[in-house]
Amino acid sequence: MSGTFDTIVVGKGMMGASAARHLASSGANVALIGPDEPGDWATHDGVFSSHYDNGRITRTIDSDGDWARMARRSIERYHAIESRSGIGFYTEVGCLIAGADGGAYLGHVDAAARSLGVAIAHLDPTGLRSRFPSFSFRGHERGIFEARDAGHVNPRALVAAETVCAAMAGASVISREVTDLVETADGVTVTTIDGAAYQAEKVLVATGGFALSDRLLRRTPVLQVMARTVLFAEVAEADRDRLSAMPSLIRNGASEADSFYLLPPIRYPDGKTYIKIGGDPDDLQLRDEAAIRSWFRSGGRAAAAAHLARHLADILPDFAPASTHFSPCVVSLTETGYPYIGYVESDRVALLAGGNGMAAKSCDEIGRLGASLILDGKVDGEGYSQSFAPVFA
């Protein structure tokens, strides 16, 4: 196989699929290249993506104004993407952020929400207990609740919807791993694992933590790729109705180890319903591509899962999981705390990476920003205080 395109997007994850949709919708001749989810993680020797999951929190409320704006703009497009693709991925159950009474974090969340005109409810300790009786909060905690345009997305389905929309707009979707990327006098040659070569005027690399690979970029972005473990607690049928009104929850504790996020009961491909909780007590950095691949095959850390189980028992004391299991994930942390969107060296190869653990809900806007770089030569940063310029080693 071969082909010639205006732009090739390398990486069929949340940012890449979103960027391909926006590029194709503009009329560009686009190829979206990246592998599908492996059937068996433990034996898979290729690349991975962190969107292999059915639940991610979505909300506008955030302690950072730019992240709030990225989320808001993405959420406003959810229904159109669902309608056009025929794939549902968004569930509106609201999102609650809880934190210490008088803490600066909730103040920043309130300020960001007000700047965007987001409807929120402030809850004192009594209000928290009254409105969300399933949760057990500490006496000093307060909350900010966003009832509308918040809840959770299915990242697998969101990527599928973005990909379908991109294909409907004319994009070629190639489900292969990219093994090489070479700039030439005429453009860029992208080679896939089956030996096929594709040509493009420009390439947008959206490979998450695999942007550290020395096979794709001439310069190494300053990224800290951190291993993360998530715990899944099976919800017995008898508990499903009782917990069905649960919102997504973010608890901002006194330290990282005291903080976590929790998703309400969600049905997974195995037919079971799970509550998902995440928030590692410490960091495990993955310093190269080989370490990232090995981590995904490892199954995650038992110690981190035990830590999350304690948080789960603390916040939902009346819930007894029918079973539990845990799974690996990664987050890519940038030097700036925002996505990297910019050219690597020449104006032929660009980078779109660095979700900082917050990009799933905002991926469509991040993809749009990446597409604007390719189409206009600069990021359409209207409304943002950040330039999104990448930092390279």
WOCOR-V789655 format. One record per pair of residues at least 4 apart in sequence whose C-alpha atoms are under 6 Angstrom apart, sorted by the first residue. I is the first residue (numbers start at 1). J is the second residue. D is the distance in Angstrom with one decimal. If there is no record, write none. Layout:
i: <I,I>
j: <J,J>
d: <D,D>
This chain:
i: <1,2,2,2,3,4,4,4,5,5,5,6,6,6,7,7,7,7,7,8,8,8,8,9,9,9,10,10,10,11,11,11,11,11,12,12,12,13,14,14,15,15,16,17,17,18,18,18,19,19,19,20,20,21,21,22,23,23,24,24,24,24,24,25,30,31,31,31,32,33,33,34,34,34,35,35,35,36,41,42,50,51,51,52,53,54,54,55,55,56,56,57,57,58,58,58,58,59,60,60,60,61,61,62,62,63,63,65,66,70,70,71,71,74,74,74,79,81,82,82,82,85,85,85,87,89,89,89,89,90,91,91,92,92,93,93,94,94,94,94,94,94,95,95,95,95,95,95,95,96,96,96,97,97,97,97,97,98,98,98,99,99,99,100,100,101,101,101,113,120,120,121,121,122,122,123,123,123,123,124,125,125,127,128,129,135,135,136,151,166,167,177,177,178,178,178,179,179,179,180,180,180,180,181,181,181,182,182,183,183,184,187,187,188,188,189,189,190,190,191,191,192,202,202,203,204,204,204,205,205,206,206,207,208,209,209,210,213,220,220,221,221,221,222,222,222,223,223,224,224,225,225,225,225,226,226,226,226,226,227,227,228,228,228,229,229,229,229,230,230,230,230,231,231,231,231,231,232,232,232,232,232,232,233,233,233,233,233,234,234,234,234,234,235,235,235,236,240,246,248,248,248,249,249,250,251,251,252,253,253,257,260,260,261,261,262,262,263,263,264,265,265,265,266,266,267,267,268,280,286,286,296,299,299,300,300,312,313,331,331,332,332,332,333,333,334,339,339,339,340,340,340,340,340,340,341,341,341,341,341,342,342,342,342,343,343,343,344,344,355,359,363,369,372,372,372,373,373,373>
j: <196,196,197,198,198,198,199,200,29,30,200,29,200,201,30,200,201,202,203,30,31,32,203,32,203,204,33,205,206,16,33,34,206,207,16,17,34,17,159,363,363,367,206,162,163,162,364,367,367,368,371,24,166,25,166,368,28,371,28,30,166,169,171,169,171,171,172,173,173,174,175,175,176,177,175,176,177,175,297,297,329,155,156,156,156,154,155,153,154,152,153,151,152,150,151,152,361,150,68,71,72,109,113,68,109,108,109,112,384,362,365,361,362,362,364,365,83,85,86,87,88,161,164,165,161,153,154,157,158,153,151,152,150,151,151,247,146,147,148,150,151,247,145,146,150,151,247,248,249,144,145,249,143,144,249,250,251,142,143,251,141,142,252,140,141,140,141,142,118,145,146,144,145,143,144,127,128,142,143,142,141,142,131,132,133,315,316,315,248,171,171,192,193,191,192,193,191,192,193,190,191,215,216,189,190,216,188,189,187,188,188,200,201,199,200,198,199,197,198,196,197,196,348,349,349,349,350,351,351,352,352,353,211,353,225,332,289,289,392,393,391,392,393,391,392,393,333,334,332,333,285,286,331,332,284,285,286,330,331,284,330,328,329,330,300,327,328,329,277,278,326,327,276,277,305,325,326,274,275,276,324,325,326,274,275,321,323,324,273,274,321,322,323,273,274,321,322,244,264,262,263,264,261,262,261,259,260,259,258,259,281,278,279,277,278,276,277,275,276,275,273,274,275,273,274,272,273,272,304,291,292,328,327,328,327,328,316,317,356,357,354,355,356,354,356,354,353,354,355,352,353,354,388,389,390,351,352,370,388,389,350,351,389,390,347,349,350,349,350,359,363,367,379,376,379,380,377,378,379>
d: <5.3,5.9,5.3,5.1,5.0,5.9,4.6,5.6,5.3,5.7,4.7,5.1,5.3,5.2,5.0,5.4,6.0,4.8,5.4,5.7,4.8,6.0,4.8,4.9,5.8,4.8,5.1,4.8,5.7,5.3,5.9,4.8,4.9,4.7,5.2,5.3,4.6,5.7,5.5,5.8,5.2,5.1,5.2,5.6,5.5,5.6,5.1,4.7,3.8,5.6,5.3,5.9,5.9,6.0,4.0,5.8,5.8,5.6,5.1,5.9,5.9,5.4,5.7,5.5,4.8,5.5,4.6,5.8,4.9,4.7,5.9,5.1,5.0,5.1,4.5,4.5,5.0,6.0,5.5,4.4,5.8,5.3,5.9,5.8,6.0,4.3,5.8,5.7,4.8,5.3,5.3,5.9,4.3,5.4,5.3,4.9,4.8,4.4,5.0,5.4,5.3,5.9,5.7,5.4,4.9,4.7,4.1,4.9,5.7,5.4,5.7,5.9,4.3,5.3,5.2,5.1,6.0,6.0,5.5,5.2,5.2,5.3,5.8,5.6,5.6,5.4,5.0,5.3,5.5,4.5,5.8,5.5,5.5,4.6,4.5,5.1,5.5,4.1,6.0,4.5,4.3,5.2,5.8,5.3,5.6,5.3,5.4,4.7,5.8,5.8,4.4,4.9,5.5,5.3,5.9,4.7,5.9,5.6,4.2,4.9,5.2,5.7,4.9,5.9,4.6,5.4,5.2,5.4,5.0,5.5,4.8,5.7,5.1,5.9,4.8,4.9,5.6,5.7,4.9,4.8,5.7,5.3,5.9,5.8,5.2,5.3,5.3,4.8,5.7,5.3,4.5,5.6,5.6,5.8,4.2,6.0,5.8,5.3,5.6,5.9,5.1,5.6,6.0,5.8,4.7,5.2,5.6,5.2,5.9,4.3,5.6,5.8,4.6,5.7,5.3,5.6,4.7,5.6,5.1,5.6,4.4,5.5,4.5,5.8,4.9,6.0,4.8,5.8,4.9,5.9,4.8,5.6,5.5,5.3,5.8,5.6,6.0,5.6,5.6,5.7,5.8,4.2,5.9,5.7,5.2,5.6,5.6,5.0,5.7,5.0,5.8,5.4,5.7,4.5,5.6,4.5,5.8,5.5,5.3,5.4,4.7,5.9,4.9,5.2,5.3,5.7,4.7,5.9,5.9,4.7,5.5,5.5,5.8,5.4,5.7,6.0,4.4,5.8,5.8,4.7,5.5,5.4,5.8,5.2,5.1,5.4,6.0,4.5,5.8,4.4,5.3,5.2,5.1,5.5,5.4,5.7,5.6,5.7,5.6,6.0,4.8,5.8,5.6,5.1,4.4,5.4,5.5,4.9,4.6,4.5,4.2,5.7,4.5,5.7,5.5,5.7,4.4,5.7,5.2,5.3,5.9,5.1,4.7,5.2,5.4,5.7,4.2,5.7,5.7,5.5,5.8,5.7,5.3,5.5,5.2,4.4,5.8,5.0,6.0,5.2,5.0,5.9,5.3,5.8,4.5,5.6,5.7,4.6,5.7,5.6,5.3,5.9,5.3,5.7,4.5,5.6,4.8,6.0,5.3,5.7,5.4,5.5,5.5,5.8,5.9,5.9,4.0,6.0,5.4,4.6,5.5,5.9,5.7,5.6,5.4,5.9,4.8,4.4,4.6>
